Amino acid sequence: MVRFLVLYPQPADVGAFQRHYYDVHVPLAKKLPGLRSYTLSRDAAAIRGQQPYYLVAELDWDDIASLRRDFASPIGQETARDAGILAEMCPGMHSMVFELEPQ
């Protein structure tokens, strides 16, 4: 399993960010054919370090090949372009892809 993790700091305009995220971005991402799960987390509490993130998104695929195929597709490219809009609304957004190890 491969996870795409996105960490969003507090946006300047929370209302505009939420409207765009939930009305535009989530519906786009959910069209990705290989996407297995999409989890959102809010109200993170900092244990160590700086302020917690405003929103955490975790998207899972079976493998890296599936993720790459999805983002090479037209809907994947549209989703990636839209992520650029979110990054402008939420400077300091971080994202990464990693492989999950079974325990």
C-alpha positions in Angstrom: 0.0 0.0 0.0 1.2 3.5 -0.8 0.0 6.6 1.0 -0.1 10.2 -0.2 0.0 12.5 2.8 -0.9 16.2 2.7 -0.5 18.5 5.6 -2.3 21.8 5.5 -1.4 24.7 7.9 -4.1 27.1 9.0 -5.4 28.9 5.8 -5.7 32.7 5.8 -9.4 32.5 4.8 -10.8 29.3 6.4 -14.2 29.7 4.8 -12.8 30.0 1.2 -10.4 27.2 1.8 -13.1 24.8 3.1 -15.5 25.7 0.3 -12.9 25.0 -2.4 -11.5 21.9 -0.7 -14.9 20.2 -0.1 -16.8 21.4 -3.2 -14.0 21.1 -5.8 -10.9 19.2 -4.6 -12.4 16.3 -2.8 -14.8 15.4 -5.6 -12.0 15.6 -8.1 -9.7 13.3 -6.0 -12.4 10.8 -5.4 -12.7 10.3 -9.2 -9.1 8.8 -9.3 -9.8 5.2 -10.3 -7.1 3.6 -8.2 -7.8 5.5 -5.0 -8.6 3.0 -2.2 -9.3 5.4 0.7 -9.4 9.1 1.4 -9.2 10.1 5.1 -9.4 13.6 6.5 -8.3 14.5 10.1 -8.9 17.8 11.9 -8.3 19.3 15.3 -4.8 17.9 15.6 -3.2 18.4 19.0 0.5 19.2 19.1 2.4 16.9 21.3 5.9 18.1 20.4 7.0 20.8 18.0 5.1 23.7 16.6 1.5 24.3 15.9 -0.4 21.3 14.6 -1.7 21.3 11.1 -5.2 22.6 10.3 -6.1 19.6 8.1 -4.4 16.3 7.3 -5.4 14.2 4.2 -4.3 10.6 3.7 -5.0 9.0 0.3 -4.1 5.3 -0.2 -3.4 3.3 -3.4 -2.5 -0.4 -3.8 1.0 0.5 -5.1 3.1 3.3 -6.5 2.3 2.2 -10.1 -1.4 2.8 -9.5 -0.8 6.2 -8.0 1.4 7.2 -10.9 -1.1 6.0 -13.4 -3.9 8.0 -11.7 -1.9 11.2 -11.7 -0.8 10.8 -15.3 -4.5 10.6 -16.3 -6.5 13.6 -17.3 -8.4 13.6 -13.9 -5.1 13.2 -12.1 -3.6 16.2 -13.9 -6.7 18.2 -13.1 -6.5 17.2 -9.4 -2.8 18.1 -9.3 -3.6 21.5 -10.9 -6.3 22.1 -8.3 -3.8 21.2 -5.5 -1.8 24.2 -6.7 -4.8 26.4 -6.0 -5.0 24.9 -2.5 -1.3 25.6 -2.0 -1.9 29.3 -2.9 -4.8 29.4 -0.4 -2.7 27.6 2.3 1.0 28.6 2.0 3.2 26.0 3.7 1.2 23.0 2.6 3.4 19.9 2.7 2.9 16.6 0.8 4.7 13.3 0.5 4.3 9.8 -0.8 5.5 6.7 1.1 5.1 3.0 1.2 3.3 1.5 4.2 5.0 -1.5 5.8 2.8 -4.3 7.1 3.3 -5.0 10.8 
